[in-house]
Amino acid sequence: MKKYILTLSIIASAFAFQSCSKDDPTPEIDQEEVGSATLVFTEVEAEAHDDHFHYNDIANAEKDSIKFSGEKFLPPVGAHMHLEVGKAYRFELKVTDFAGRPSQSTFVERADQHFAFLLNIPKDALAVSYADVNKAGDKVKVGVTGYIRVLKQTESFNFRYVMRHLNPGVKESINTTTDIFNADFNKFGGANDLDLKFELHLVEGEHDGHDH
């Protein structure tokens, strides 16, 4: 009889554990693991079409990049980038996981949970549009890939790129055109997968007395 009662207790405990696991209403939401990040800027041709632009690759395009590493994803000491007024650039986020494998596509494939905010940009200095495409060929707006048109000269400023990991349903409340520059991004519930900062200078012409 004692063995019979013990067996029933074990079965009941196992069943209770399975029921609790199955009915848990708060499953853990994982954030992406990032080992390093690089922002790449490549000059492109901007072709106006009514109220929007098409962007075309050009031969021998100017390209510049900044790599962020370490626990706080800091750029190299003294990192400073120039973009030229009147030109357009494709920007791309390149990310590796802790094993060194490319993983930026994770943000795009989970487009409903991610959005990048570009901050500290002087008013009306840049026009930005996102141009992400997932594996199925669908256009999504995340901010892993996009285009920048430089509209006016500025003093150097601390450009900030924040990739936000959003809580379920939050992406629907974001205007993926106007909220790109929204400094109040913390109101969109979630946590930051990346917070990258570097000094950016928007300059007139190539002969501005600065070195890249």
KEKE-3310 file (N, C-alpha, C; in steps of 0.2 Angstrom, whole numbers, plus 5000, padded with zeros to 4 digits):
npx = (5004:5010:5019:5011:5004:5015:5019:5007:5008:5020:5016:5006:5013:5021:5012:5006:5017:5019:5007:5008:5019:5014:5004:5009:5008:5017:5029:5046:5054:5067:5082:5092:5109:5124:5140:5149:5147:5145:5144:5141:5144:5140:5142:5129:5119:5106:5090:5077:5060:5045:5037:5047:5063:5074:5087:5103:5117:5135:5149:5166:5163:5163:5167:5164:5167:5163:5168:5161:5165:5168:5162:5153:5151:5159:5166:5182:5194:5193:5186:5178:5167:5164:5150:5145:5137:5123:5125:5121:5119:5120:5117:5122:5119:5130:5132:5139:5137:5142:5150:5156:5148:5139:5124:5115:5103:5094:5087:5080:5072:5064:5055:5044:5047:5057:5066:5075:5082:5087:5097:5100:5102:5105:5091:5082:5094:5097:5089:5080:5077:5071:5076:5074:5073:5066:5069:5059:5057:5049:5046:5051:5052:5065:5078:5091:5096:5097:5094:5102:5101:5110:5107:5111:5124:5133:5139:5150:5143:5136:5132:5119:5114:5101:5096:5081:5073:5057:5043:5029:5017:5020:5027:5017:5012:5022:5027:5034:5041:5041:5045:5058:5067:5064:5067:5061:5061:5060:5048:5042:5039:5051:5068:5085:5094:5105:5116:5123:5136:5144:5155:5149:5150:5143:5147:5152:5157:5173:5185:5187:5196:5197:5201:5197)
npy = (4994:5006:5008:5009:5021:5030:5030:5035:5048:5053:5053:5062:5074:5075:5078:5090:5098:5098:5104:5117:5122:5122:5131:5143:5160:5170:5169:5169:5182:5183:5192:5198:5191:5200:5201:5210:5225:5235:5250:5254:5265:5269:5278:5282:5285:5296:5296:5306:5303:5309:5310:5303:5294:5285:5274:5271:5260:5266:5267:5264:5269:5279:5274:5271:5266:5261:5252:5244:5238:5228:5227:5238:5242:5252:5264:5266:5275:5292:5291:5297:5303:5309:5315:5321:5336:5336:5324:5306:5291:5274:5266:5252:5240:5229:5215:5203:5188:5180:5170:5175:5175:5181:5190:5200:5198:5193:5204:5209:5198:5197:5208:5213:5215:5224:5240:5254:5269:5285:5297:5313:5321:5336:5348:5345:5341:5329:5317:5302:5285:5269:5253:5239:5221:5206:5188:5182:5191:5202:5219:5227:5238:5242:5246:5241:5242:5256:5272:5288:5305:5320:5335:5348:5358:5355:5357:5346:5332:5321:5307:5295:5278:5268:5252:5245:5233:5228:5227:5214:5219:5233:5239:5242:5254:5263:5276:5272:5281:5295:5293:5289:5298:5300:5306:5303:5289:5279:5278:5268:5253:5241:5235:5240:5233:5237:5251:5263:5275:5289:5302:5313:5323:5334:5340:5353:5350:5342:5347:5352:5353:5343:5327:5310)
npz = (5000:5004:4994:4983:4986:4986:4973:4966:4971:4965:4952:4952:4956:4945:4935:4939:4938:4924:4920:4926:4919:4906:4906:4910:4910:4906:4897:4894:4885:4874:4871:4858:4856:4855:4849:4842:4833:4818:4809:4792:4779:4763:4748:4737:4722:4722:4716:4711:4712:4709:4725:4731:4733:4722:4725:4719:4716:4714:4704:4711:4724:4738:4754:4771:4788:4805:4818:4833:4849:4863:4880:4881:4868:4862:4851:4841:4849:4847:4835:4820:4809:4792:4782:4766:4761:4750:4745:4745:4755:4758:4773:4783:4796:4803:4811:4823:4832:4848:4844:4833:4821:4807:4811:4809:4802:4810:4817:4806:4802:4813:4813:4818:4831:4832:4830:4824:4831:4826:4833:4840:4829:4821:4817:4802:4795:4790:4779:4780:4776:4778:4772:4773:4769:4771:4772:4765:4755:4758:4761:4775:4789:4798:4801:4799:4787:4777:4769:4768:4765:4764:4770:4774:4780:4796:4813:4821:4829:4841:4835:4837:4837:4840:4842:4846:4855:4855:4865:4864:4852:4852:4841:4832:4836:4832:4821:4807:4799:4803:4817:4817:4821:4834:4850:4861:4863:4873:4877:4870:4874:4879:4877:4874:4861:4855:4857:4850:4848:4840:4833:4822:4807:4796:4781:4769:4753:4747:4751:4765:4775:4784:4789:4785)
capx = (5000:5014:5022:5005:5003:5021:5018:5002:5011:5025:5012:5002:5017:5023:5006:5005:5023:5018:5002:5011:5024:5010:4999:5013:5006:5022:5035:5052:5056:5074:5085:5098:5115:5128:5147:5151:5143:5149:5140:5145:5141:5142:5139:5125:5116:5099:5086:5071:5054:5039:5038:5052:5069:5077:5095:5107:5125:5139:5156:5171:5159:5166:5164:5167:5163:5165:5166:5160:5166:5169:5155:5149:5151:5162:5170:5189:5196:5194:5182:5175:5165:5161:5146:5145:5131:5121:5126:5117:5123:5117:5120:5121:5122:5133:5132:5141:5136:5148:5154:5159:5144:5134:5118:5110:5097:5089:5083:5075:5067:5059:5054:5038:5050:5063:5066:5081:5081:5093:5096:5105:5104:5102:5085:5082:5100:5097:5083:5082:5072:5073:5075:5075:5069:5067:5071:5053:5057:5045:5049:5050:5056:5068:5084:5097:5098:5093:5097:5103:5102:5113:5103:5114:5131:5132:5145:5151:5138:5137:5126:5117:5110:5098:5091:5076:5069:5051:5038:5024:5012:5022:5029:5011:5011:5027:5027:5041:5044:5043:5048:5065:5071:5060:5071:5057:5060:5059:5040:5040:5041:5056:5075:5089:5099:5112:5116:5130:5137:5151:5155:5148:5151:5140:5152:5151:5163:5178:5191:5185:5201:5196:5204:5193)
capy = (5000:5012:5009:5012:5028:5034:5030:5040:5055:5055:5054:5068:5079:5076:5081:5097:5102:5099:5109:5124:5124:5123:5137:5149:5166:5175:5166:5174:5185:5183:5197:5195:5192:5203:5201:5216:5229:5239:5254:5255:5270:5269:5283:5280:5290:5297:5298:5308:5301:5312:5312:5299:5294:5278:5274:5267:5260:5269:5264:5267:5272:5281:5269:5272:5262:5262:5246:5245:5232:5228:5226:5244:5243:5258:5265:5267:5282:5298:5290:5303:5302:5315:5314:5327:5339:5335:5317:5301:5286:5268:5263:5245:5238:5223:5212:5196:5185:5179:5166:5178:5173:5187:5189:5206:5196:5192:5209:5209:5192:5198:5215:5216:5217:5229:5247:5258:5276:5289:5302:5319:5324:5343:5348:5346:5340:5323:5314:5295:5280:5262:5249:5232:5216:5199:5182:5180:5196:5207:5225:5229:5244:5240:5251:5238:5245:5262:5277:5295:5311:5325:5341:5354:5357:5356:5356:5339:5330:5314:5303:5289:5273:5263:5246:5244:5227:5230:5222:5212:5224:5240:5241:5245:5261:5267:5278:5270:5286:5301:5291:5287:5303:5302:5306:5300:5282:5275:5277:5262:5248:5236:5236:5241:5228:5241:5259:5265:5282:5291:5309:5314:5329:5335:5345:5355:5348:5337:5351:5356:5354:5338:5320:5304)
capz = (5000:5004:4987:4979:4988:4984:4965:4964:4973:4960:4946:4953:4956:4938:4931:4941:4935:4917:4919:4927:4913:4900:4907:4912:4905:4905:4894:4894:4879:4873:4867:4853:4859:4850:4851:4839:4828:4813:4804:4786:4775:4756:4744:4732:4719:4724:4710:4713:4708:4713:4732:4735:4729:4721:4726:4714:4717:4709:4703:4715:4729:4744:4759:4777:4793:4812:4822:4840:4852:4870:4884:4880:4861:4861:4844:4842:4852:4842:4829:4818:4802:4788:4776:4762:4760:4744:4743:4748:4757:4761:4779:4785:4802:4802:4818:4824:4838:4852:4840:4827:4815:4805:4814:4809:4799:4816:4818:4801:4803:4819:4812:4823:4838:4832:4826:4825:4831:4825:4838:4841:4823:4820:4814:4795:4792:4786:4777:4781:4775:4779:4766:4775:4766:4774:4768:4760:4750:4760:4763:4782:4791:4805:4802:4798:4781:4775:4765:4771:4761:4768:4767:4776:4784:4803:4817:4823:4834:4844:4832:4841:4834:4845:4840:4851:4856:4857:4868:4859:4850:4853:4835:4829:4838:4830:4814:4804:4795:4807:4823:4816:4825:4840:4856:4867:4861:4878:4878:4866:4879:4877:4879:4869:4859:4854:4858:4847:4847:4837:4831:4815:4804:4789:4778:4762:4748:4750:4754:4771:4780:4789:4787:4787)
cpx = (5004:5017:5017:5004:5008:5020:5013:5004:5016:5021:5009:5007:5020:5018:5005:5011:5021:5012:5004:5015:5019:5006:5003:5011:5011:5029:5040:5053:5063:5076:5091:5104:5120:5135:5150:5147:5147:5143:5144:5141:5144:5139:5135:5122:5108:5095:5079:5065:5048:5041:5043:5058:5070:5084:5098:5115:5129:5146:5161:5168:5163:5162:5168:5163:5167:5163:5166:5161:5167:5162:5151:5148:5153:5166:5177:5189:5197:5190:5178:5173:5162:5156:5145:5138:5129:5122:5121:5121:5118:5120:5117:5123:5124:5134:5135:5138:5142:5153:5157:5154:5140:5127:5113:5103:5092:5084:5078:5070:5062:5057:5048:5041:5056:5062:5072:5079:5087:5093:5102:5106:5101:5096:5086:5089:5101:5090:5084:5076:5075:5071:5077:5071:5071:5068:5065:5053:5052:5048:5047:5054:5058:5074:5090:5100:5094:5097:5097:5104:5105:5111:5107:5120:5129:5139:5145:5146:5139:5131:5125:5112:5108:5094:5087:5073:5063:5047:5033:5019:5014:5024:5023:5010:5017:5026:5033:5044:5046:5046:5055:5069:5068:5065:5068:5056:5058:5052:5038:5043:5046:5062:5079:5094:5105:5111:5123:5130:5144:5150:5154:5148:5148:5144:5150:5158:5168:5184:5189:5190:5201:5199:5199:5197)
cpy = (5006:5014:5012:5019:5033:5035:5035:5047:5057:5057:5061:5074:5081:5080:5088:5101:5103:5104:5116:5126:5126:5130:5143:5155:5171:5172:5171:5176:5186:5189:5194:5196:5194:5203:5208:5219:5234:5243:5255:5260:5270:5274:5280:5286:5290:5300:5300:5306:5303:5314:5307:5298:5286:5279:5269:5266:5263:5266:5268:5271:5274:5277:5271:5268:5263:5255:5247:5238:5233:5227:5232:5246:5250:5258:5266:5274:5287:5296:5295:5302:5308:5312:5321:5329:5338:5328:5312:5295:5280:5267:5256:5244:5231:5220:5205:5194:5184:5174:5169:5177:5179:5185:5195:5204:5195:5197:5210:5204:5193:5206:5217:5217:5222:5235:5251:5265:5279:5295:5308:5323:5331:5343:5349:5345:5334:5320:5306:5291:5273:5258:5241:5227:5209:5194:5180:5186:5202:5213:5226:5235:5243:5245:5247:5240:5251:5267:5284:5300:5317:5332:5348:5353:5358:5355:5349:5338:5323:5310:5297:5285:5268:5258:5244:5237:5228:5225:5220:5218:5231:5243:5244:5252:5266:5269:5277:5275:5292:5299:5289:5292:5305:5301:5303:5292:5277:5274:5271:5257:5243:5238:5237:5235:5231:5248:5261:5272:5284:5298:5309:5321:5330:5341:5347:5354:5344:5341:5355:5356:5348:5331:5315:5300)
cpz = (5000:4997:4982:4980:4985:4976:4963:4966:4968:4954:4946:4953:4948:4934:4933:4938:4928:4916:4920:4921:4907:4900:4909:4907:4903:4903:4893:4886:4878:4869:4863:4857:4853:4853:4848:4834:4824:4809:4798:4782:4768:4752:4738:4728:4721:4718:4712:4709:4712:4720:4735:4730:4728:4722:4722:4716:4712:4709:4708:4721:4735:4749:4765:4783:4800:4815:4829:4843:4859:4873:4882:4873:4860:4854:4846:4845:4846:4835:4827:4810:4799:4783:4773:4760:4752:4741:4747:4750:4759:4767:4780:4792:4801:4809:4818:4831:4842:4849:4834:4820:4814:4808:4814:4806:4804:4817:4813:4801:4808:4819:4816:4830:4838:4828:4829:4826:4830:4828:4838:4835:4823:4816:4806:4792:4788:4785:4777:4779:4776:4774:4768:4771:4769:4770:4763:4755:4752:4762:4770:4784:4798:4806:4802:4792:4779:4771:4769:4765:4766:4766:4769:4780:4792:4807:4819:4829:4836:4841:4836:4838:4839:4842:4846:4850:4859:4861:4863:4858:4850:4846:4831:4831:4836:4822:4811:4800:4799:4814:4823:4821:4832:4847:4862:4866:4867:4880:4874:4870:4876:4880:4873:4868:4858:4855:4856:4846:4844:4834:4824:4813:4797:4786:4771:4758:4751:4753:4760:4777:4785:4785:4789:4791)
residu = (MET:LYS:LYS:TYR:ILE:LEU:THR:LEU:SER:ILE:ILE:ALA:SER:ALA:PHE:ALA:PHE:GLN:SER:CYS:SER:LYS:ASP:ASP:PRO:THR:PRO:GLU:ILE:ASP:GLN:GLU:GLU:VAL:GLY:SER:ALA:THR:LEU:VAL:PHE:THR:GLU:VAL:GLU:ALA:GLU:ALA:HIS:ASP:ASP:HIS:PHE:HIS:TYR:ASN:ASP:ILE:ALA:ASN:ALA:GLU:LYS:ASP:SER:ILE:LYS:PHE:SER:GLY:GLU:LYS:PHE:LEU:PRO:PRO:VAL:GLY:ALA:HIS:MET:HIS:LEU:GLU:VAL:GLY:LYS:ALA:TYR:ARG:PHE:GLU:LEU:LYS:VAL:THR:ASP:PHE:ALA:GLY:ARG:PRO:SER:GLN:SER:THR:PHE:VAL:GLU:ARG:ALA:ASP:GLN:HIS:PHE:ALA:PHE:LEU:LEU:ASN:ILE:PRO:LYS:ASP:ALA:LEU:ALA:VAL:SER:TYR:ALA:ASP:VAL:ASN:LYS:ALA:GLY:ASP:LYS:VAL:LYS:VAL:GLY:VAL:THR:GLY:TYR:ILE:ARG:VAL:LEU:LYS:GLN:THR:GLU:SER:PHE:ASN:PHE:ARG:TYR:VAL:MET:ARG:HIS:LEU:ASN:PRO:GLY:VAL:LYS:GLU:SER:ILE:ASN:THR:THR:THR:ASP:ILE:PHE:ASN:ALA:ASP:PHE:ASN:LYS:PHE:GLY:GLY:ALA:ASN:ASP:LEU:ASP:LEU:LYS:PHE:GLU:LEU:HIS:LEU:VAL:GLU:GLY:GLU:HIS:ASP:GLY:HIS:ASP:HIS)
# end
